[in-house]
């Protein structure tokens, strides 16, 4: 079943140089067995998007850029398993692995997406805010519920424990603060002073300025009474690992197997040595692995399928709408910034550090 659709579409496509992207007219993506076709309404921008467009080797020529989307289902092939019983006309949202494959990016008028990795958008959320619950939300949820093995709400941890969110004003950070609070933690976050009130409005109990590394670590220890044993580093560079790890409790038995710092980038050798000294497991999370497909992240660096990730990803999509609506999970502050033709300008803003505490969203339809 489908609605009338054109044969071509406009999309933000990686150029042959592999160093930039441009708006091009391309054929609509061909659907595979489990795919549906979506008419894109809104997309949200992540740092990974401009990086895929700009860093040689991260993307491939001809790939469509973009991960987060919302839109309307326009085609459901008869062979599609459609486990979530989607219908043409349904308003849905989700994330895809943009910038790596010719037909999978979201910064386009139409998008192919697996029928089991999207969620129906409640009216209370709406199509404009829905794509904000993409890479950032999935990453934060993947940390709490997959890698760190917390139970889904309404379950809460026992006892009085702190959770560190390094980079509380990032897209991932604002979601992580909320999910950690939902899990029963007191949350301490880092941010620049201009974003203290923002991070607290998302539920953080305490916020620390990260700019003085030694002071930041000592403040984390003081506030948590030297009991911190778990957290997430959403920055994972420029000294963030050191500040986070040095904020962990001196009692190396606290946390047990869950004495863990999740991170969005790989830790270097210096960080690994510090983590070993602190008896902390540093574990990298990359939301793309949840899609259950092996891929070449950089030339010569292939990431394998992680058993269980895709099953978790599918299952989590059946829960997203309920978690958001029943537990009032707020989106990042949204700044609507034009349409498809304006995305490259948004890339430049983010590359130059001019996007802070907000999520750039573009209307495509």
Secondary structure, 3 states (H helix, E strand, C coil): CECCCCCEEEEEEECCCCCCEEEEEEECCCCCCCEEEEEEEEEECCHHHHHHHHCCCCCCCCCECCCEEEEEEEEECCCCCCCCCCCCCCEEEEECCCCCCCCCCCCECEEEEECCCEEECCCCCHHHHHCCCCHHHHHHHHHHHHHCCCCCCCCCCCCCCEEEEECCCCHHHHHHHHHHHHCCCEEEEEECHHHHHHHHHCCCCEEEECCCHHHHHHHHHHHCCCCCCEEEECCCCCCHHHHHHHCCCCCCCCCHHHCEEEECCCCCHHHHHHHHHHCCEEEECCHHHHHCCCEEEECCEEECCCCCHHHHHHHHHCCHHHHHHHCCCCCCCEEECCCHHHHHHHHHHHHCCCCCCCEEEEECC
